[in-house]
Amino acid sequence: MSQKAIGIIAEYNPLHNGHRYHIEKASESGDPLVVVLSSNFLQRGEPAFIDKESRARMALLAGADLVLELPVAFSCHNAGVFANGAVDILEATGVVDRISFGMENVPADLDAILAILVDEPDPFKANLRYFLDSGLSYVQARAEALEKIHPGSRELLSQPNNSLAISYMTRIAQKGYGIRAIPITRIGGGYHQRELHRSHPSATSIRLAIREKNPSAMDGMPENCASILRDQIKAGRCCLKMERLWEYLRLLLLRTTPQELRQYAEFGEGIENRFLRQSLRASSWDELISTCVTKRYPRGRLQRNMIHFLINLGPDLNREFQRKGPAYIRPIAATTRGRDLLRTMKDKASLPLVTRLSHLKGYSYGSSMMELELRACDLWELLTPNGRPGTESKRHPYMA
């Protein structure tokens, strides 16, 4: 099969009309679509609403041909690590030559901004260090550093989809990948918008509306995808509430010392003391995070800190994952055309294609990444009303 495919990086938490619009636009060429989909803990440091297989099935119904897993080592991380892992997987397939992603707006000077981020000229480095030393988070400091030498960058990077898109393109340029970017302007509700948009709501607003039992909650989803979500909720396979997450984390925090907490990925600068102090006072997950937010530690980073603590991700392993990148390609779901792609990938992929855990026998790096994945999925199961720990170790790719 010589036909090349188009890649998409997604969470689909859940898949809504805006996602379907993006898939339709991306598939106008008629070429196959390969989606790299987040695992059961997401980029913002939150448990996924429903499990990755259910979200992968939604992707197939919306027009994707093959859905690959983005392991939790990358899916629950900052935008750079998230983007690097996902782009590396698309490149490693050997069949993807384009990547399509949504942006709030596509600026005419995008190439100039990318050049600064890739080359990191001395003025940019100096500005970045200045803003980091002033107490800003890395994301904020990068935006301010860019703004100093390329006015208008701050506003561009303040939009979450723009920030991720630029991370994808930066990775492609830095690694010299032969993947061409296809940006598509987003429509409908913004990433963080909490009010339901009539036709194209955000995933955030859908989740909130479902939790509030709003009868219109799923009106902005394709009906076949909404049906999957309804089935998962009915089966008790949806992370509707954060109470269990809070209970488990509070129990763990109460038996942990500051020294022990520093042994988890991305901890430092005294944030462990703040977490432990506030865990005695907070009455919910949201309150814990809200009371720990600082200029340097925004909500997303704090939530990822807590998830890394929950899934037992240490700093050494975390750094190794970032240095070496994905260890394998693991399919979650495929159509007939997706299965054709998988057959082609057996010859063209530059990473092992893993459909069974036995495929990792004797591969210590891949096994360590899979062990973290299995542990995270089992913990996710405990956050749902009818969780079934152990499910992930028995899962095989879903074939439509």
C-alpha positions as CSV (number, residue, x, y, z in Angstrom):
1,M,0.0,0.0,0.0
2,S,1.8,3.2,-1.2
3,Q,-1.0,5.6,-0.3
4,K,0.2,8.0,2.4
5,A,-2.0,8.9,5.5
6,I,-2.9,12.1,7.3
7,G,-2.2,12.2,11.1
8,I,-4.4,13.8,13.8
9,I,-3.5,14.2,17.5
10,A,-6.5,14.2,19.8
11,E,-8.1,13.5,23.1
12,Y,-11.8,13.3,22.0
13,N,-13.0,13.8,25.6
14,P,-15.7,13.3,24.2
15,L,-15.8,13.6,20.4
16,H,-18.1,16.4,19.4
17,N,-19.3,18.2,16.3
18,G,-16.2,20.4,16.2
19,H,-14.0,17.3,16.1
20,R,-16.2,15.8,13.4
21,Y,-15.8,19.0,11.3
22,H,-12.1,18.8,11.7
23,I,-12.0,15.1,10.6
24,E,-14.2,15.9,7.6
25,K,-11.9,18.8,6.5
26,A,-8.8,16.7,7.1
27,S,-10.2,13.8,5.0
28,E,-11.2,15.8,2.0
29,S,-8.2,14.4,0.0
30,G,-9.7,10.9,0.5
31,D,-6.5,9.6,2.1
32,P,-6.6,7.5,5.3
33,L,-6.7,9.2,8.7
34,V,-4.5,8.0,11.6
35,V,-5.3,9.4,15.0
36,V,-2.9,9.4,17.9
37,L,-5.3,9.3,20.9
38,S,-4.5,10.2,24.5
39,S,-4.5,7.4,27.2
40,N,-6.9,7.5,30.2
41,F,-5.2,10.5,31.8
42,L,-5.1,13.7,29.7
43,Q,-2.8,16.6,29.0
44,R,-4.4,18.9,31.5
45,G,-3.8,16.4,34.3
46,E,-7.3,15.0,34.5
47,P,-8.8,11.5,34.2
48,A,-10.5,11.0,30.8
49,F,-14.3,11.1,30.9
50,I,-14.5,7.6,29.3
51,D,-11.8,5.1,28.4
52,K,-9.6,5.3,25.4
53,E,-11.2,2.4,23.5
54,S,-14.6,4.1,23.7
55,R,-13.1,7.3,22.5
56,A,-11.3,5.4,19.7
57,R,-14.6,3.9,18.6
58,M,-16.0,7.4,18.4
59,A,-13.1,8.4,16.2
60,L,-13.8,5.5,13.8
61,L,-17.5,6.5,13.6
62,A,-16.5,10.1,12.8
63,G,-14.2,9.0,9.9
64,A,-10.8,7.9,11.3
65,D,-9.3,4.7,9.9
66,L,-6.7,3.9,12.5
67,V,-6.4,5.0,16.2
68,L,-3.0,4.6,18.0
69,E,-2.4,5.0,21.7
70,L,-0.4,8.0,23.1
71,P,0.9,6.4,26.3
72,V,0.2,8.1,29.6
73,A,4.0,8.9,29.8
74,F,3.2,11.5,27.2
75,S,-0.5,12.1,27.3
76,C,-0.5,13.4,30.8
77,H,2.3,16.0,30.4
78,N,3.0,19.5,29.4
79,A,2.3,20.6,25.8
80,G,5.8,20.1,24.7
81,V,6.1,16.5,26.0
82,F,2.6,15.7,24.8
83,A,3.3,17.0,21.3
84,N,6.7,15.4,21.0
85,G,5.5,12.0,21.9
86,A,2.5,12.2,19.6
87,V,4.4,13.6,16.6
88,D,7.1,11.0,17.1
89,I,4.5,8.2,16.9
90,L,3.1,9.6,13.7
91,E,6.5,9.8,12.1
92,A,7.4,6.3,13.3
93,T,4.4,4.7,11.5
94,G,6.2,5.2,8.2
95,V,2.8,5.9,6.5
96,V,2.0,9.5,7.7
97,D,3.2,12.4,5.6
98,R,0.8,15.1,6.8
99,I,-0.6,16.3,10.1
100,S,-3.9,18.2,10.5
101,F,-4.7,20.1,13.6
102,G,-7.1,22.9,14.7
103,M,-6.0,26.4,15.5
104,E,-8.0,29.3,16.8
105,N,-6.4,31.4,14.1
106,V,-3.6,30.8,11.5
107,P,-1.3,33.9,11.5
108,A,0.5,35.0,8.3
109,D,3.8,35.2,10.2
110,L,3.6,31.6,11.6
111,D,6.9,30.6,9.9
112,A,8.7,33.5,11.6
113,I,7.5,32.4,15.0
114,L,8.4,28.8,14.4
115,A,11.9,29.9,13.3
116,I,12.5,31.6,16.6
117,L,11.3,28.6,18.6
118,V,13.4,26.2,16.6
119,D,16.6,28.2,16.4
120,E,16.3,29.9,19.8
121,P,18.4,32.9,19.1
122,D,20.3,34.5,22.0
123,P,17.8,37.4,22.5
124,F,15.0,34.8,22.9
125,K,17.0,32.7,25.3
126,A,17.9,35.8,27.4
127,N,14.3,36.9,27.5
128,L,13.1,33.4,28.4
129,R,15.5,33.2,31.3
130,Y,14.5,36.6,32.6
131,F,10.8,35.8,32.6
132,L,11.4,32.4,34.2
133,D,13.5,34.0,36.9
134,S,10.7,36.5,37.5
135,G,8.5,33.6,38.6
136,L,6.4,32.9,35.5
137,S,5.6,29.4,34.3
138,Y,7.5,28.1,31.3
139,V,4.5,28.5,29.0
140,Q,4.0,32.1,30.1
141,A,7.7,32.9,30.0
142,R,8.0,31.5,26.5
143,A,5.1,33.7,25.3
144,E,6.5,36.8,26.9
145,A,10.0,36.1,25.5
146,L,8.5,35.7,22.0
147,E,6.5,38.8,22.4
148,K,9.6,40.8,23.1
149,I,11.2,40.0,19.7
150,H,8.1,39.2,17.7
151,P,5.1,41.3,18.8
152,G,1.8,39.6,18.7
153,S,3.1,36.2,19.8
154,R,1.7,36.5,23.3
155,E,-1.9,36.6,22.0
156,L,-1.3,33.7,19.6
157,L,0.2,31.4,22.2
158,S,-2.4,32.3,24.8
159,Q,-4.9,30.1,22.9
160,P,-4.5,26.4,23.9
161,N,-5.0,24.9,20.5
162,N,-2.6,27.4,18.9
163,S,0.0,26.5,21.6
164,L,-0.3,22.8,20.9
165,A,-0.2,23.3,17.1
166,I,3.0,25.3,17.4
167,S,4.4,22.5,19.6
168,Y,3.6,20.0,16.8
169,M,5.2,22.1,14.1
170,T,8.3,22.9,16.3
171,R,8.9,19.2,16.9
172,I,8.6,18.4,13.1
173,A,11.1,21.1,12.3
174,Q,13.5,20.3,15.1
175,K,13.6,16.6,14.1
176,G,13.6,17.2,10.4
177,Y,10.5,15.0,9.9
178,G,9.0,14.7,6.4
179,I,5.5,15.6,7.7
180,R,3.6,18.6,6.2
181,A,1.4,20.6,8.5
182,I,-2.3,21.3,7.5
183,P,-3.7,23.8,10.0
184,I,-7.5,24.2,10.1
185,T,-9.3,27.1,11.7
186,R,-11.5,25.9,14.6
187,I,-15.2,26.6,14.8
188,G,-17.6,26.7,17.7
189,G,-17.0,26.9,21.5
190,G,-13.5,27.7,22.8
191,Y,-11.4,25.0,24.5
192,H,-12.2,26.2,28.0
193,Q,-15.8,27.5,27.3
194,R,-18.2,26.2,30.0
195,E,-21.4,27.3,28.4
196,L,-22.9,24.9,25.7
197,H,-22.5,26.3,22.2
198,R,-25.7,25.4,20.3
199,S,-24.1,23.4,17.4
200,H,-20.4,23.1,18.2
201,P,-19.8,23.1,22.0
202,S,-16.4,22.5,23.7
203,A,-15.7,19.1,25.3
204,T,-15.4,21.0,28.6
205,S,-19.0,22.3,28.3
206,I,-20.3,18.9,27.4
207,R,-18.7,17.2,30.4
208,L,-20.0,20.0,32.7
209,A,-23.5,19.7,31.3
210,I,-23.5,16.0,31.7
211,R,-22.4,16.3,35.3
212,E,-25.2,18.9,35.9
213,K,-27.7,16.5,34.1
214,N,-28.5,19.1,31.5
215,P,-30.8,17.3,28.9
216,S,-29.1,19.2,26.1
217,A,-25.6,18.0,27.1
218,M,-25.0,15.8,24.1
219,D,-26.9,17.8,21.5
220,G,-23.5,19.0,20.1
221,M,-22.2,15.5,19.5
222,P,-22.7,13.2,16.5
223,E,-25.5,10.9,17.5
224,N,-23.5,7.7,17.1
225,C,-20.8,9.1,19.4
226,A,-23.4,10.3,21.9
227,S,-24.8,6.7,22.0
228,I,-21.4,5.3,23.0
229,L,-21.2,7.9,25.8
230,R,-24.7,7.1,27.0
231,D,-23.9,3.4,27.1
232,Q,-20.7,4.0,29.0
233,I,-22.5,6.2,31.6
234,K,-25.2,3.6,32.0
235,A,-22.6,0.9,32.5
236,G,-20.8,2.9,35.2
237,R,-17.8,3.3,32.9
238,C,-17.6,7.1,33.0
239,C,-15.5,9.3,35.3
240,L,-18.5,11.5,36.1
241,K,-17.2,12.8,39.5
242,M,-13.9,13.7,41.1
243,E,-14.8,12.5,44.6
244,R,-12.9,9.2,44.3
245,L,-9.9,10.9,42.8
246,W,-9.9,13.3,45.7
247,E,-10.3,10.5,48.3
248,Y,-7.5,8.4,47.0
249,L,-5.1,11.4,46.6
250,R,-5.9,12.8,50.1
251,L,-5.3,9.4,51.6
252,L,-1.9,9.2,49.8
253,L,-1.0,12.7,50.7
254,L,-1.8,12.2,54.4
255,R,0.8,9.3,54.6
256,T,3.5,11.0,52.5
257,T,6.3,13.3,53.7
258,P,7.7,16.3,51.7
259,Q,10.9,14.3,51.0
260,E,8.8,11.4,49.6
261,L,6.7,13.7,47.5
262,R,9.7,15.2,45.9
263,Q,10.5,11.8,44.4
264,Y,7.8,12.1,41.8
265,A,8.0,13.6,38.4
266,E,8.0,17.4,38.0
267,F,8.0,18.2,41.7
268,G,10.3,20.9,43.1
269,E,10.6,24.4,44.4
270,G,8.6,23.7,47.6
271,I,5.3,22.9,45.9
272,E,5.3,19.6,47.8
273,N,4.9,21.5,51.1
274,R,2.0,23.5,49.7
275,F,0.2,20.3,48.5
276,L,0.6,18.6,51.9
277,R,-0.5,21.7,53.8
278,Q,-3.6,22.3,51.7
279,S,-4.5,18.6,51.7
280,L,-5.4,19.0,55.4
281,R,-7.7,21.9,54.7
282,A,-9.2,21.2,51.3
283,S,-12.6,19.5,50.9
284,S,-12.3,18.6,47.2
285,W,-10.0,18.0,44.3
286,D,-10.9,21.4,42.8
287,E,-10.3,23.2,46.1
288,L,-6.9,21.5,46.6
289,I,-5.7,22.6,43.1
290,S,-7.2,26.1,43.4
291,T,-5.5,26.8,46.7
292,C,-2.1,25.6,45.4
293,V,-2.1,27.7,42.1
294,T,0.7,30.2,41.9
295,K,2.2,32.3,39.1
296,R,4.8,29.7,38.4
297,Y,2.5,26.7,39.0
298,P,-0.7,27.0,37.0
299,R,-3.6,24.7,37.4
300,G,-2.6,22.3,34.6
301,R,0.8,21.7,36.0
302,L,-0.5,21.1,39.5
303,Q,-3.0,18.6,38.2
304,R,-0.3,16.7,36.3
305,N,1.8,16.7,39.5
306,M,-1.0,15.0,41.4
307,I,-1.6,12.5,38.6
308,H,2.1,11.6,38.4
309,F,2.0,11.1,42.1
310,L,-1.1,8.9,41.8
311,I,0.3,6.7,39.0
312,N,3.8,6.5,40.7
313,L,5.8,8.2,37.9
314,G,9.3,9.0,39.3
315,P,11.6,11.7,37.9
316,D,14.3,9.4,36.5
317,L,11.9,7.3,34.5
318,N,10.1,10.5,33.4
319,R,13.3,12.0,32.1
320,E,14.2,8.7,30.3
321,F,10.8,8.7,28.6
322,Q,11.3,12.3,27.5
323,R,14.8,11.6,26.3
324,K,14.1,8.4,24.3
325,G,10.5,9.0,23.3
326,P,7.8,6.4,22.6
327,A,8.9,2.8,22.8
328,Y,6.3,1.3,20.6
329,I,3.2,1.8,18.4
330,R,0.1,0.3,19.9
331,P,-3.2,0.3,18.0
332,I,-6.4,0.9,19.8
333,A,-8.9,0.6,17.0
334,A,-9.1,0.2,13.2
335,T,-11.4,0.0,10.2
336,T,-10.8,-2.2,7.2
337,R,-8.7,0.5,5.7
338,G,-6.9,0.9,9.0
339,R,-6.0,-2.8,9.0
340,D,-4.4,-2.3,5.6
341,L,-2.3,0.5,7.1
342,L,-1.2,-1.8,9.9
343,R,-0.1,-4.4,7.4
344,T,2.0,-1.7,5.7
345,M,3.4,-0.5,9.0
346,K,4.8,-3.9,9.8
347,D,7.4,-3.3,7.1
348,K,7.7,0.5,7.3
349,A,7.3,1.5,10.9
350,S,10.5,2.4,12.8
351,L,9.1,1.4,16.2
352,P,7.7,-2.1,17.3
353,L,4.1,-2.6,16.5
354,V,2.5,-4.0,19.7
355,T,-0.9,-5.6,19.8
356,R,-0.1,-8.1,22.6
357,L,1.9,-7.6,25.8
358,S,4.0,-10.6,24.8
359,H,5.4,-8.5,21.9
360,L,7.4,-6.5,24.5
361,K,9.2,-9.6,26.0
362,G,12.9,-8.9,26.4
363,Y,12.4,-5.2,25.7
364,S,13.0,-3.5,29.0
365,Y,12.4,0.1,27.9
366,G,9.1,-0.8,26.2
367,S,8.1,-2.9,29.2
368,S,8.7,-0.1,31.6
369,M,6.5,2.2,29.5
370,M,3.8,-0.4,29.3
371,E,3.9,-1.1,33.0
372,L,3.2,2.6,33.7
373,E,0.3,2.4,31.1
374,L,-1.3,-0.6,32.7
375,R,-1.0,0.9,36.2
376,A,-2.5,4.2,35.1
377,C,-5.4,2.4,33.4
378,D,-6.1,0.2,36.4
379,L,-6.2,3.4,38.6
380,W,-8.5,5.1,36.1
381,E,-10.8,2.1,36.5
382,L,-11.0,2.7,40.2
383,L,-12.3,6.3,39.5
384,T,-15.5,5.0,37.8
385,P,-18.6,3.5,39.5
386,N,-18.1,0.1,37.9
387,G,-14.3,0.0,37.4
388,R,-12.7,-3.2,36.3
389,P,-8.9,-3.1,37.1
390,G,-7.0,-5.6,34.9
391,T,-9.1,-4.8,31.8
392,E,-6.2,-3.1,30.1
393,S,-3.8,-6.0,30.3
394,K,-6.3,-8.2,28.4
395,R,-7.4,-5.6,25.8
396,H,-6.9,-6.3,22.1
397,P,-7.4,-3.7,19.3
398,Y,-11.0,-3.0,18.4
399,M,-11.6,-3.9,14.8
400,A,-14.7,-2.3,13.2
